[in-house]
Amino acid sequence: MSHTEPQSGESENGLAGVELRMAADPTQLSIVRAVAADIAMRQDFDLDSIEDLKLAVDESCSTLISLASKGAVLTAHFVVVDGSVRVSTKVGSQRSAPPDRESFGWRVLSALVDSVTTWVAPLPEDGEYEVHIDLVKRSLEVDA
């Protein structure tokens, strides 16, 4: 599968967004939660939806951190589309399997957002993989 890197400030689907890259370390989670909350507030999400998005982003990043290779970089890309916030997260891992979709954390994550997907892609490095979790949270106004 070929992949063309998006231009600066542009996601793979051509939409502008915000991208964070940080050490795959739990101490960095507060930064990702703050960005998620700020983006949701700017989209006029209600307080419950803002909190749901923050918790979902925290859970997806925590899950990826638990799978990360030593020294890996966690990436979180936020895009706003038609009143929805789409968050794509990924991390380098030695593991070739996606997160456990039967776990309590996955069930919580699925309950907090409108959609969540995960997959694993091989990297050209020595047996490394990239584990992805993508989620979408729509504002209540979009659902109405």
C-alpha positions as CSV (number, residue, x, y, z in Angstrom):
1,M,0.0,0.0,0.0
2,S,1.5,3.3,-1.0
3,H,1.1,6.3,1.2
4,T,1.7,10.0,0.4
5,E,2.5,12.2,3.3
6,P,0.0,15.1,3.7
7,Q,1.2,18.6,3.4
8,S,1.9,20.6,6.5
9,G,-1.4,21.4,8.4
10,E,-3.3,18.9,6.2
11,S,-4.6,15.5,7.2
12,E,-4.7,12.4,4.9
13,N,-8.2,13.4,3.8
14,G,-7.0,16.9,2.9
15,L,-8.7,18.6,5.8
16,A,-6.8,21.1,8.0
17,G,-6.4,20.1,11.6
18,V,-4.2,20.1,14.7
19,E,-1.5,17.4,15.2
20,L,0.3,16.6,18.4
21,R,3.4,14.5,18.6
22,M,4.8,13.6,22.0
23,A,6.6,10.9,23.9
24,A,4.3,7.8,24.4
25,D,4.2,8.5,28.2
26,P,1.2,8.8,30.5
27,T,2.5,12.2,31.8
28,Q,1.7,13.7,28.4
29,L,-2.0,12.8,28.5
30,S,-3.1,16.1,30.1
31,I,-1.9,17.9,27.0
32,V,-4.0,15.8,24.7
33,R,-7.1,16.1,26.9
34,A,-6.7,19.9,27.0
35,V,-6.5,20.1,23.2
36,A,-9.5,17.8,22.8
37,A,-11.5,19.9,25.2
38,D,-10.5,23.2,23.6
39,I,-11.4,22.0,20.1
40,A,-14.8,20.7,21.3
41,M,-15.6,24.0,23.2
42,R,-14.8,25.9,20.0
43,Q,-17.3,23.7,18.2
44,D,-20.0,24.6,20.8
45,F,-20.2,21.0,22.1
46,D,-22.3,20.8,25.3
47,L,-20.4,20.2,28.6
48,D,-21.2,16.4,28.6
49,S,-20.0,16.0,25.0
50,I,-16.8,17.9,25.8
51,E,-16.2,15.6,28.8
52,D,-16.9,12.5,26.7
53,L,-14.4,13.6,24.1
54,K,-11.7,14.3,26.7
55,L,-12.3,10.9,28.3
56,A,-12.3,9.1,24.9
57,V,-9.1,10.7,23.8
58,D,-7.5,9.9,27.1
59,E,-8.6,6.2,26.8
60,S,-7.4,5.9,23.2
61,C,-4.0,7.4,24.0
62,S,-3.7,5.4,27.2
63,T,-4.4,2.2,25.3
64,L,-1.8,3.1,22.7
65,I,0.8,4.1,25.3
66,S,0.4,0.6,26.9
67,L,1.3,-0.9,23.5
68,A,4.1,1.5,22.6
69,S,7.6,0.5,21.8
70,K,10.3,1.9,24.1
71,G,11.0,5.5,23.0
72,A,7.9,5.6,20.7
73,V,6.2,8.8,19.7
74,L,2.4,9.1,20.2
75,T,0.6,11.1,17.5
76,A,-2.9,12.6,17.9
77,H,-4.5,14.4,14.9
78,F,-7.7,16.4,15.4
79,V,-9.9,17.4,12.5
80,V,-13.3,19.2,12.6
81,V,-15.7,18.2,9.9
82,D,-19.4,19.2,9.8
83,G,-19.8,19.6,13.6
84,S,-17.9,16.5,14.4
85,V,-14.4,16.1,15.9
86,R,-12.4,13.3,14.3
87,V,-9.3,12.2,16.3
88,S,-6.7,9.9,14.8
89,T,-4.2,8.5,17.2
90,K,-1.2,6.2,16.5
91,V,2.0,4.8,18.0
92,G,4.9,2.6,17.0
93,S,4.7,-0.9,18.6
94,Q,6.3,-4.3,18.5
95,R,2.8,-5.7,18.6
96,S,1.1,-6.7,15.3
97,A,-2.4,-7.1,16.9
98,P,-4.9,-4.3,17.5
99,P,-6.1,-3.4,21.0
100,D,-8.4,-5.8,22.6
101,R,-11.9,-4.9,21.5
102,E,-13.4,-7.0,24.4
103,S,-11.6,-5.1,27.1
104,F,-13.4,-2.8,29.6
105,G,-11.4,0.2,28.3
106,W,-12.6,-0.5,24.7
107,R,-16.2,-0.7,25.9
108,V,-15.9,2.6,27.7
109,L,-14.3,4.2,24.7
110,S,-17.0,2.9,22.4
111,A,-19.7,4.3,24.7
112,L,-18.2,7.8,24.8
113,V,-18.0,8.4,21.0
114,D,-20.1,7.9,17.9
115,S,-17.6,5.7,16.2
116,V,-14.3,4.1,16.9
117,T,-12.0,2.0,14.8
118,T,-8.6,0.4,15.2
119,W,-6.1,-1.2,12.9
120,V,-2.4,-2.1,12.7
121,A,0.0,-1.3,9.8
122,P,3.5,-2.7,9.3
123,L,6.3,-0.2,9.3
124,P,9.4,-0.6,7.1
125,E,11.7,-0.7,10.3
126,D,12.8,-3.9,12.0
127,G,9.5,-5.7,12.7
128,E,7.8,-2.5,13.9
129,Y,4.1,-1.8,13.5
130,E,1.9,1.3,13.8
131,V,-1.2,0.8,15.9
132,H,-4.0,3.2,15.2
133,I,-7.2,4.2,17.0
134,D,-9.6,6.6,15.3
135,L,-12.7,8.1,16.8
136,V,-15.5,10.5,15.9
137,K,-17.6,12.5,18.3
138,R,-20.5,14.5,16.9
139,S,-22.0,17.5,18.7
140,L,-25.6,17.1,19.8
141,E,-26.7,19.7,17.2
142,V,-25.4,17.4,14.4
143,D,-27.4,14.5,15.9
144,A,-30.6,16.5,16.0
